[in-house]
Amino acid sequence: MNDAESRLIADGLRRPEARSLLAPARELLKDEPFWESVWDGLAVFVSPGFFRRYVVASALREFVEVGSRFHLKPLLPVLERDGRFFLLGLSQQRVALFEGTPESFVEIPVPGMPQDLASALHVERFPPQRDILFRTQAPREDTRFILDYFQSVDRAVAPALRAERAPLVLAAVEYLHPLYAQVNSYPHLLPDGIRGNPGTFAVDDLHRRAAAVAAAALDRRVDDAVASYVEQAAGPRASQELSTILVGAFFGTVARLFVPGGVELWGRFDPTTLEVRVHERKEKGDVDLVDWAAVRVLSNDGEVFTLPRERLPGKGPLAALFRY
């Protein structure tokens, strides 16, 4: 807080103005219940008339920045690896949708979701001989009933997850996974799921298994993105040249941006001339060009991958794959 105040004064604010601006953040220092609930990381953003604080489960590098825009890059790994996922549990007796992170796992209500197989197919009672449907390999004549059931489930789940990007983990007996995949319309259903009747798992066990499946899928996504860059490194859609990447970020043509974690690149980008200036140390009016590029790419629906410097593809300060 003292560092931020000193920087604000150095940038031209009078001390009373700087203290007034930071007052909401200083009040947070006195909030004992808040500090008892803080996780591993804390991010605080302050501007005139605006104050936000975010507690995250990942440790953050201590960092203070004063400028004309918020510095968001330290939170990128948290956004990329927040571990958020959905779990859909399917059995003959019950269907349920959960939202989870590595720390939390709660069932969420879904309008129009059938409660079980019988309600989905609009029958009072499913014949007893069909009880084997969700325990062993279904006979061929039963597949139609299962697909009808799953279509009813998907009609409820798809609107509930509209605009979501978090992965969906399916929990069901083995042979139901490819059947549900036939009717699923949510684009982020993971090919790997939890094999077994979800009703036989404790909730804590389902949570642990689903979080592990989602984390493994994220690791594969990062590996695939890096491999994709390597495959296209010699072509026109890949670049490790800073000015080319910044211009692409400005015009929204970057599909995937690879940035080094914990590294700042101070300088300026002129949107009129498209000129890029890089300085060895931060000068007045500079921004972290890595942060600026990442925010531009995300705001244009691109992907940003924060990697250790040694894993960053190419030899430049950044790397990017373009949409065209």
C-alpha positions in Angstrom: 0.0 0.0 0.0 2.8 2.4 0.8 4.6 1.5 -2.4 1.4 2.2 -4.4 1.0 5.6 -2.6 4.5 6.6 -3.3 4.2 5.7 -7.0 0.9 7.7 -7.3 2.6 10.7 -5.8 5.5 10.3 -8.2 3.0 10.3 -11.0 1.7 13.7 -10.0 -1.1 13.1 -7.5 -1.0 15.1 -4.2 -0.6 13.0 -1.1 -4.3 13.6 0.1 -5.5 12.5 -3.4 -3.4 9.4 -3.4 -4.5 8.4 0.1 -8.2 9.0 -0.8 -7.8 6.8 -3.9 -6.3 4.0 -1.9 -8.6 4.4 1.1 -10.9 1.4 0.2 -7.9 -0.9 0.0 -6.5 0.4 3.3 -9.8 -0.4 4.9 -9.3 -4.0 3.8 -6.3 -4.2 6.1 -8.5 -3.8 9.1 -11.1 -6.4 8.0 -10.1 -9.4 10.2 -12.9 -11.7 9.0 -11.7 -11.2 5.5 -8.1 -12.2 6.3 -9.3 -15.3 8.0 -10.9 -16.4 4.8 -8.2 -15.5 2.3 -6.7 -18.3 0.2 -3.3 -18.4 -1.3 -3.5 -15.3 -3.5 -5.1 -11.9 -3.5 -5.5 -9.3 -6.3 -6.7 -5.8 -5.6 -7.7 -3.2 -8.3 -8.3 0.4 -7.4 -9.3 3.5 -9.6 -11.4 6.5 -9.0 -14.9 5.2 -7.9 -13.8 1.6 -8.4 -12.6 -1.0 -6.0 -12.4 -4.8 -6.5 -10.6 -7.6 -4.7 -10.3 -11.2 -5.7 -9.2 -14.1 -3.6 -7.7 -17.0 -5.6 -6.5 -20.5 -4.7 -3.1 -20.0 -6.4 -0.1 -18.1 -4.9 0.7 -14.9 -6.8 4.0 -13.1 -7.2 4.0 -9.9 -5.2 3.5 -7.1 -7.7 2.5 -3.4 -7.7 1.7 -1.4 -10.8 0.4 2.1 -11.1 -0.8 3.3 -14.5 -3.6 4.2 -16.8 -4.9 0.6 -17.1 -5.2 -2.4 -14.8 -2.4 -4.9 -14.9 -4.1 -8.3 -15.3 -1.4 -10.6 -16.4 -0.6 -12.1 -13.0 -4.2 -13.5 -13.0 -3.9 -15.2 -16.4 -2.6 -18.5 -15.0 -5.5 -18.5 -12.5 -8.0 -17.9 -15.3 -6.4 -20.6 -17.4 -6.1 -23.1 -14.6 -9.0 -22.2 -12.3 -10.0 -25.9 -12.5 -13.7 -25.1 -13.0 -15.7 -27.9 -14.5 -19.2 -29.4 -14.8 -20.1 -33.0 -14.0 -23.1 -34.7 -15.4 -24.2 -37.8 -13.5 -26.4 -40.2 -15.5 -28.1 -43.3 -14.2 -31.5 -44.9 -14.6 -32.6 -43.7 -11.2 -31.2 -40.1 -11.3 -29.6 -37.4 -13.4 -27.8 -34.5 -11.9 -25.5 -31.6 -12.9 -22.8 -30.3 -10.7 -20.4 -27.4 -10.9 -17.0 -27.8 -9.4 -13.5 -26.5 -8.8 -10.7 -28.2 -7.0 -12.0 -26.6 -3.8 -15.8 -26.8 -4.3 -18.5 -29.1 -5.7 -22.2 -28.2 -5.7 -25.3 -29.5 -7.5 -27.0 -26.9 -9.7 -30.7 -26.9 -10.6 -31.4 -27.2 -14.3 -34.9 -26.2 -15.5 -36.6 -29.0 -17.4 -34.0 -31.6 -16.4 -35.7 -35.1 -16.2 -35.2 -36.6 -12.8 -34.9 -40.2 -14.0 -35.5 -42.5 -17.0 -39.2 -42.9 -16.4 -39.9 -39.1 -16.2 -37.8 -38.5 -19.3 -39.8 -41.0 -21.4 -43.1 -39.9 -19.8 -44.1 -43.3 -18.4 -45.3 -44.0 -14.9 -42.9 -46.8 -14.4 -40.2 -48.4 -16.5 -40.6 -52.2 -16.9 -38.6 -54.1 -14.2 -36.8 -56.2 -16.9 -35.2 -52.9 -18.1 -33.4 -52.4 -14.9 -30.2 -53.8 -16.4 -30.0 -50.9 -18.8 -27.5 -48.9 -16.7 -25.6 -51.8 -15.2 -24.5 -54.0 -18.0 -24.3 -53.8 -21.8 -27.7 -52.9 -23.1 -29.5 -55.1 -25.6 -29.8 -53.5 -29.0 -33.5 -52.9 -28.7 -32.9 -50.9 -25.5 -30.6 -48.4 -27.2 -33.5 -46.4 -28.5 -34.8 -45.9 -25.0 -31.4 -44.8 -23.8 -30.9 -42.3 -26.7 -34.4 -40.8 -26.1 -33.5 -40.4 -22.4 -30.2 -38.8 -23.3 -31.8 -36.4 -25.8 -34.2 -35.3 -23.1 -31.2 -34.6 -20.8 -29.3 -32.7 -23.5 -32.3 -30.5 -24.2 -32.1 -29.3 -20.6 -28.3 -29.2 -20.2 -27.4 -27.4 -23.4 -29.4 -24.2 -22.5 -28.1 -24.3 -18.9 -24.5 -24.3 -20.2 -25.0 -21.8 -23.0 -22.0 -19.5 -23.3 -20.0 -21.6 -20.9 -16.5 -22.9 -21.8 -15.7 -25.1 -18.7 -15.3 -28.8 -19.5 -18.1 -31.2 -18.9 -17.2 -34.5 -17.3 -19.7 -37.4 -17.8 -20.2 -39.9 -15.0 -21.9 -43.1 -16.2 -21.3 -46.8 -16.8 -18.8 -47.6 -19.5 -21.1 -48.2 -22.5 -23.2 -45.1 -22.0 -20.3 -42.7 -22.7 -20.4 -43.1 -26.5 -24.2 -43.2 -26.5 -24.4 -39.8 -24.7 -21.7 -38.4 -27.1 -24.0 -39.1 -30.0 -26.7 -36.7 -28.8 -24.6 -34.2 -26.8 -24.6 -30.6 -28.1 -22.4 -29.0 -25.5 -19.0 -28.5 -27.3 -16.8 -29.0 -24.3 -17.8 -32.5 -23.3 -14.5 -34.4 -22.4 -13.9 -37.7 -24.1 -12.6 -39.0 -20.8 -15.0 -39.3 -18.0 -15.8 -41.3 -14.9 -16.7 -44.9 -15.6 -19.3 -46.4 -13.3 -22.7 -45.7 -12.0 -22.5 -42.3 -10.3 -25.0 -43.5 -7.6 -22.3 -45.9 -6.3 -19.8 -43.1 -5.6 -19.6 -40.9 -2.6 -20.0 -37.2 -3.4 -16.4 -36.5 -2.3 -15.1 -39.3 -4.5 -17.0 -37.9 -7.5 -15.6 -34.5 -6.9 -12.0 -35.8 -6.7 -12.3 -37.9 -9.8 -14.0 -35.2 -11.9 -11.4 -32.6 -10.8 -8.6 -35.0 -11.9 -10.2 -35.6 -15.3 -10.6 -31.9 -15.9 -7.0 -31.1 -14.9 -5.7 -33.8 -17.2 -7.7 -32.4 -20.1 -6.3 -28.9 -19.4 -2.7 -30.3 -19.5 -3.5 -32.0 -22.8 -4.9 -28.8 -24.2 -1.7 -26.9 -23.4 0.4 -29.6 -24.9 -1.7 -29.7 -28.1 -1.5 -25.9 -28.4 2.3 -25.9 -28.2 2.5 -28.8 -30.6 0.2 -26.9 -33.0 2.6 -23.9 -32.9 5.6 -26.1 -33.5 3.9 -27.7 -36.5 3.1 -24.3 -38.1 6.2 -22.4 -36.9 7.6 -22.1 -40.4 4.3 -21.0 -42.0 2.6 -17.6 -42.3 0.2 -18.2 -39.4 2.9 -18.4 -36.8 5.1 -15.7 -35.5 7.6 -14.9 -32.6 8.3 -11.4 -33.8 7.0 -8.9 -31.2 5.7 -6.1 -33.5 3.9 -8.6 -35.7 2.2 -10.1 -32.7 1.2 -6.8 -31.2 -0.3 -5.6 -34.5 -2.2 -8.9 -34.8 -3.4 -8.5 -31.2 -4.6 -5.0 -31.9 -6.6 -6.1 -35.0 -7.9 -9.2 -33.4 -6.2 -11.7 -35.7 -4.3 -13.7 -33.0 -6.0 -17.0 -32.2 -3.5 -18.3 -29.7 -0.9 -16.3 -27.7 1.9 -17.8 -25.7 3.4 -15.6 -23.0 6.1 -16.2 -20.4 5.0 -16.2 -16.8 6.4 -13.6 -14.4 8.1 -11.5 -17.1 7.3 -7.8 -18.0 8.1 -6.2 -21.3 7.8 -2.4 -20.8 7.2 -0.2 -23.8 4.5 1.4 -25.9 2.3 0.5 -28.9 1.0 3.4 -31.0 -2.4 2.3 -32.5 -2.2 5.1 -35.1 1.2 4.3 -36.6 1.4 0.7 -35.3 4.9 1.5 -34.1 6.3 -0.5 -31.2 8.9 0.8 -28.7 10.5 -1.4 -26.1 12.5 -0.1 -23.1 14.9 -1.9 -20.9 13.3 -0.3 -17.9 9.8 1.1 -17.4 9.5 4.7 -18.5 6.7 7.1 -17.8 3.7 6.2 -19.9 4.9 2.6 -20.6 2.7 -0.4 -20.3 3.6 -4.1 -20.0 3.3 -5.1 -23.6 2.9 -8.8 -22.6 -0.1 -7.8 -20.4 -1.5 -5.5 -23.1 -1.3 -8.2 -25.8 -2.8 -10.9 -23.6 -5.8 -8.7 -22.7 -6.4 -7.7 -26.4 -6.3 -11.4 -27.5 -8.7 -12.4 -24.7 -11.1 -9.5 -25.5 -11.2 -10.8 -29.1 -12.1 -14.3 -28.1 -8.6 -15.7 -28.5 -6.7 -18.0 -26.2 -3.7 -17.1 -24.0 -1.3 -19.7 -22.6 1.1 -18.7 -19.8 4.1 -20.9 -19.8 7.5 -21.1 -18.1 10.1 -19.2 -20.2 11.9 -22.3 -21.1 8.7 -23.9 -22.5 7.7 -20.9 -24.6 7.7 -22.0 -28.3 10.2 -20.1 -30.4 13.0 -17.8 -29.3 11.1 -14.5 -29.1 9.6 -12.8 -26.1 6.1 -14.0 -27.2 4.7 -16.5 -29.7 1.4 -16.5 -31.6 -0.7 -18.4 -34.0 -3.0 -16.2 -36.2 -6.5 -16.9 -37.3 -5.5 -16.4 -41.0 
